[in-house]
Amino acid sequence: MKKYFIIIVLLISGIYSNAQQQEVPYTLADRDRLIQVEANLNGLRNEMNAKFEAIDKRFDSMDDKFDPIYWILGVVVALIIFMLGFIIWDRRTTLAPIKSEIEELKRENEKMKAIFIKQAESQPKLLEILKNAGIL
């Protein structure tokens, strides 16, 4: 088995070394074709650069057109923020008197409860009514 393996390795290495020794002919026609390809590439590169410059100019001109739109958008956003602030301020100033009135009514309610509880100490019927109502 080792014989066959060695023979196969020698054959493959011989073919491989033979393939590397072959020269690739490079003729004048190949050189001319290479020069022509390089010239075409340079022409394409110049054409692409010109197109990119034209696109850049178009973008620059569009930037000038968007300047008024940015101003208008900024003013609209500022007005919206101002309106939200005004609404919050107005809501708080409107609710402040109502809150103070509710607090006053709560204090009066506590006073009335205290009066009823004091009165219920001497009247058992009133005490029963207050218990049924859930006040005591």
N, C-alpha and C positions, 0 to 999 in steps of 0.2 A: 504494500500500500504506500509505503514511503517513497518507493521508486516512482510511482505514478504522480505523486504529489510534487516531487522534485522536477520531473519532466514537465509538468504543467506550469510550474513556476518559471522554469527556464524559457519555455515557449512564450509565455506572456511577457516576460521581461524583454525577450528578443523583439517581439512585435512592438512593444512600447518604445524601446530605444530606436527602432527603425522608423517609427512614426515621427519621432522628434528630430531626426536627422534630415528629413525631407525639407527642402527649401521652397518657400512660396515665392514664385516669380513676381516681381513688381516692375511693371513695364512703364513706358512713357505715357501710354494711354491711361493707365491707372492714375498716374500723377496728374495728367490733364483733367481727368474726371474729379479728382480730389480738389484741385484748384477751382474748378467750376462750382462744386458743392459749397466750398468756402465763400465764394463770391455770392452765390444765391443766399446763403445764410446771412451774410452781412446786409444784403439788400432787404431781406425779411426783417432783420433786426431794426434797421433804420425805419422801415415802414411801420413796425409795431410801436417804436418810440414816438413816431409822429402821431399815430392814433391815440396813444396814451396821453400825449400832450393836449390833443384836441379834447379828450374826455375831461382832463383836469381843468381846462378852460371852461367847459360847460358846467362843471361842478362849482367853480368859482363864480360864474355868472348866476347860478341858482342860489348861492349863498346871499348874494345881494338882493334877490327877490324875496327871501324869507325874513329879512330884517323887520319890515313892518308887521309881519305876522307875529313875530316874537313880542313886539311891543304890545300889540292888541291882546295877545294871550296873557301877557304879564298884567295888563290892566284888568282883564276879566278875573284872573285869579285873585288879585288884590281886592277887587270889589266883593268877591265871594267870601274871602276871609273877613273883610270888614263887616259884611252882613251877618255872618255867623257870630262874631263878637258882639254886635249890636243886639242880636236876638237873645244871646245869653244874658247880657246886661239888663235888657228890658224884662226878661223873665224873672230875674232875681229882684229887681226893684218892684215889680208888680206883686210878687209873692211875699215880700217882707212885711207889709201891713197885715196881710192875711195870717201869716205865722204869728205875729204878735197878738192878733185878736184871738186866735185859737188858744194860745198860752193863757191869755186872760180868762177865757171861758173855762179852761181846765182848772185854774185856780178857784174860780167861783164855784165850780162843780164840787171841788174838794171841800170848800167851806160849807156848801149845802149838805154834803154827806156828814160832815162833822156835826152840824146842827141836828140833822135827823137822828144820828146815833145818840147824841146827848138827850134828845127828846124821848128816844125809845127806851132809855134807862128807866124813865118814870111811867111809861105807857106800854104794857105788855102787848097790846093789840098792834101797835105801830112796830114793835120789835118783830113780831111775827110777819108783818107785811114786808119789812125790809129783808128778812131772811128769805122769804118766798121770791122776792125780786132779785136776790143775789147780791145785794149791796153789802150785807154782813156775812 
